[in-house]
Amino acid sequence: MFCDWRQTPATSDALQAAGWTWRGVIPWHKPIARPVRDGFRRECEYILWGSHGAPFRHDTPIYLPGLVEGSQPRGHQRHHIMQKPVEVLRQLVRICPAGGTVLDPCAGSGSTGVAALAEGRSFIGIEITSHYAVSA
């Protein structure tokens, strides 16, 4: 689950209240970020991750990065206000076993699906906003 610093406590509570085990936080560094007058750039969001039960143990152990980096698409490449960069998502979907299925309950522009398919995973996307669901 992606969130900024303001929603981290509520997001972790929701994750656990839904029956998931909170496994950690991964910082997402966004090199192209909005400046803040008289303050710090908003160059970071957080990815809270968890599992419903024990984490999957890969046949060949994987070691994923504890920090991901990439800027949101810009200009004509941006199709959704919350669109995430495919290169970041490709790293994240590797937690799912090869041939497994990645679920994105807020599919938006479909970036997670693009990343899942590129990494050899299946994908199920759910989107409530009809014009995104049709175009994704």
C-alpha positions in Angstrom: 0.0 0.0 0.0 1.4 3.4 -1.0 1.0 6.3 1.4 2.6 9.6 2.3 3.9 10.3 5.8 0.5 11.7 7.0 -1.3 8.4 6.4 1.3 5.9 7.5 -0.2 5.3 11.0 -3.8 5.0 9.8 -2.7 2.8 6.8 -0.7 0.4 9.0 -3.7 0.2 11.4 -6.1 -0.6 8.5 -3.7 -3.2 7.1 -3.6 -5.0 10.4 -7.3 -4.6 11.2 -8.0 -6.3 7.8 -6.2 -9.4 9.1 -2.8 -8.8 7.4 0.5 -8.9 9.2 2.5 -5.7 8.7 5.9 -6.7 7.4 7.6 -3.4 6.9 8.0 0.0 5.2 9.9 0.7 2.0 10.7 4.3 1.2 10.0 5.4 -2.4 12.3 8.2 -3.4 10.8 10.4 -6.1 13.7 12.4 -7.8 11.3 14.8 -9.6 9.2 16.1 -6.8 7.3 19.2 -6.0 9.2 21.9 -4.1 7.7 23.3 -0.9 8.2 27.0 -0.1 10.2 27.4 3.1 10.2 23.7 3.7 11.4 20.3 2.4 10.7 18.8 -1.0 8.1 16.0 -1.0 10.6 13.5 -2.5 9.4 10.5 -0.6 6.4 8.3 -0.1 6.2 5.0 1.7 5.1 1.5 0.8 3.7 -0.5 3.6 3.8 -4.2 2.9 2.3 -7.2 4.6 1.1 -10.7 4.2 -2.0 -12.6 4.9 -0.3 -15.5 6.7 3.3 -16.4 6.5 5.3 -14.8 3.7 5.8 -16.9 0.6 9.2 -18.6 0.6 10.7 -18.6 -2.9 12.5 -21.8 -4.1 15.5 -19.7 -4.9 15.7 -16.9 -2.2 15.2 -13.4 -3.4 16.6 -10.2 -1.8 14.6 -7.2 -2.8 15.8 -3.5 -2.2 14.8 -1.7 0.9 14.5 1.6 -1.1 12.9 2.1 -4.5 13.4 5.1 -6.7 11.6 6.5 -9.7 9.5 9.5 -10.6 5.9 9.5 -11.6 5.1 9.7 -15.3 4.8 13.3 -16.6 3.1 15.0 -19.5 1.3 12.7 -22.0 2.7 9.6 -20.2 0.6 10.4 -17.1 -2.9 9.0 -17.3 -3.9 9.0 -13.6 -3.2 11.4 -10.7 -1.9 8.5 -8.6 0.0 6.7 -11.3 3.1 5.0 -10.2 6.2 4.4 -12.3 6.4 1.0 -13.9 10.1 0.6 -12.9 9.2 0.9 -9.2 6.3 -1.5 -9.5 8.4 -4.1 -11.4 10.7 -4.3 -8.3 7.7 -4.6 -5.9 5.8 -7.3 -7.8 8.8 -9.6 -7.5 7.7 -10.4 -4.0 5.0 -12.5 -5.7 6.3 -15.9 -6.9 7.0 -16.2 -10.7 3.8 -17.3 -12.3 1.7 -16.0 -9.3 -1.0 -13.4 -9.4 -0.7 -9.8 -8.4 -3.9 -8.1 -7.2 -4.3 -4.3 -7.5 -7.6 -3.2 -5.9 -7.1 0.4 -7.1 -5.8 -0.3 -10.6 -6.1 3.3 -12.0 -4.1 3.5 -15.2 -3.0 -0.2 -15.0 0.7 0.4 -14.2 0.8 -2.5 -11.7 -0.6 -4.8 -14.4 2.1 -3.7 -16.9 4.7 -4.4 -14.3 3.3 -7.8 -13.2 3.1 -9.0 -16.8 6.6 -7.8 -17.6 7.9 -9.8 -14.5 6.1 -13.0 -15.5 3.1 -12.7 -13.1 -0.6 -12.7 -13.8 -2.7 -9.7 -12.8 -6.1 -8.9 -11.5 -7.0 -5.2 -11.4 -10.1 -3.6 -9.8 -11.0 0.0 -10.6 -14.2 1.7 -9.5 -13.9 4.8 -11.8 -15.4 3.7 -15.1 -13.2 5.8 -17.5 -10.0 4.4 -15.9 -11.4 0.8 -15.9 -12.2 1.0 -19.6 -8.8 2.6 -20.6 -6.6 0.4 -18.4 
